[in-house]
Amino acid sequence: MKLNLGCGNRKLAGFVNVDAAPECEPDQVVDLETFPWPWADNSAEMVVLTHVLEHLGAETKVFLGVMKELYRVCAPGARVQIAVPHPRSDNFQGDPTHVRAISPKMLRLFDRALNDEWKATGAANTPLAHYTGVDFAITNTVLLLQEPYAGQLRSGALTQERMVELERTLFNVGDEWQIELVARK
């Protein structure tokens, strides 16, 4: 099974399109903040969350519940494709329904191998994979830039190193994070 969670009006062929709003006419109406989700353990080989995750889990316990349910329904090796607005963009800041900043750095907290390393070295990182029983590895990240930065990077006027520095310190450089996870079971 392939799940398109929080599909809104972006239906994907070959996927079960899911949304909390019946007005979107999804295949299934499901509130992703209510647990358990209606799918069996290990039933999804692919999950897509396009501009959804930043809307879920204003309360930490609810967000951790979302991550646990996502992991539970993922089959071993399932891919999870996430697209979220960059937390320092007006696209994130300007929407009152955005309740949580999502970034690759935050999602690394759900990687059990990294949690094991942090524990062994006494690092202060929060080992959410250990706390939740979740184990997602990040397999790919793409940062989409806003203009003029995207054009400057393409033309060579902006180096990759300078772009990383700007993205970490300024608003409205990064536009969107695209992050792919794989479920390790």
N, C-alpha and C positions, 0 to 999 in steps of 0.2 A: 504494500500500500504506500502511496505517496500522499502526504498531507500538505496543503497550502493553508497554514494557520493565519487567521486574521485577514482573510482574502479581500474583504471589502468588495469593490467592484472589479478586482484583478483576478479573474478566474483563470486557472491553468488547466489545459486539457490533460487528461490522464491522472489528475490529482483529485482527492477529496477536498473540495473547497469549503473552508470552515470560517464562520464569523459569528460574533455574538449578536449582530444586528440582523434581524430577519429581513429588513428592508433591502439588504444586499442580495437577497435570494441565494444564499450559499447552499451547498449540498447538505450541510449539517449546521444547525444553530447550536453553538457551544460557547459558554463563558469560560475562557481559559484560566480565569482566576478561581474557578470552582473545581474542587478535586473530589474524586479522581476523574480524569478525562475518560470519555466513553470508548477508548480503544484498548485493545488487549496489549499485554506486555510483548515487547519485541516485534510489533506488528508493522512498523513503518521503516521502509528502507531509505526514504528521503523525506525531509521536512523543509519547507520554505517558510520563512518569517520575513516578509518584506515590509519594513516600517511598521512593525508590530511590537517587538520586544520592549521598546522604550515606553510603551503605553501600559505595560503590565507590572504589577507588584510595587505599588507605592509603599506598601509595608514590606519590610525585609522578609518576614516569614512567608508572605504570599509570593514574592519573587523567587525565593528558594524553593517553594512548592512548585512553581512553574518549571524551574530547571529540573527538579526531581521527576515531574510528570513527563517532561520532554525526554529525559533519559530513559524512563521506564518504557515508553512506547517505541523508542528507537530499537531496531534490530541491531545485533552486533555488526559494526562497520557502517551503520547508517550515516548518511551525510545530512548535515543541517546547514542550510544556506540562509544567512542572516544579512539583511541590509538595514542600517539604522542611520539617522542623521548624526553628523559629527556633533559631540556635545558642546563645542564652542562655535556653533553656527547659529545664525538667526533662525534657521529652519528648525533647530531643536528648541532654542530659547523662546521662540515666538508662539509655540503651541501649548496651551494650558493643559492639554491631555497627555503631554509627555511627562512621565513621572520618574523616569530613571535613565541616567546616562549609561550607554552601553559602549564598550570599547574592547579591542583585543586584550588590553592589559587586564581589564576586569574579568573577561571570560577565561583567561589563563588560570584564575583561581579555582576553576572546575577541572583542572588537569591533574589527575592523581600522581603521575610521574613527577611533575613539578612540586606537588605537595610533599611527596616523599623526599625530594632534594631539599626543600625548605626545612623540613623537620630535621633532617640529618645535619644541616648546617646551622640550625637555630635561627633561621631567618624569621622576620616579623610578619611575613605575608600571611593573610588569612587563608588557611587550607580548606576551602569550601568543598573540595572533592572529598576530603576525609570526613567533614561534618555531615555531608548530604548523601554520600554513597554514589555520587555522580562521577563519571570519568569521560570528559570530552577533550580531545586534542584539537588544537587549531591546526588546520592543514593549509589554509591560505588566507591572506588578508590583502585587501585592495583599498586604498584611500583615494576617493575621488575628490579632486580639488575644485574650488571655486575659481572663477576668473577674477583677476588676470593671471593667477598663479598657475593654473593648468596650462595656459598658453606659454607662459614663461618657462615652465619646466620642459614642455615639448620643444621649444626653440633652442634650449640650452642656455637661455639668459638666467635661469635659476637652476642651481645645482641640487642634486638629491639631498645632500647634507644640509644645505641652507633651507630647503623646503621642510625637512624634518624639524629643524629648529623653529621655523615660523609656525608650523602646525602645532607645535607644543606650547607656543607662547602667545599667539595672536588669535583673535576671533575672526571668523569668516575666511579662513584659509582652507580648512578641510570642509567638505560638503557632506560626504557620506562614507561610512565604513561598510565594506562588504567583507563578511567573515564567513569562512566555511569551517565547520566542526565535523569531526568524525566521532561516533560513539564507540568507546572501547569497552568491550564486555568479555 
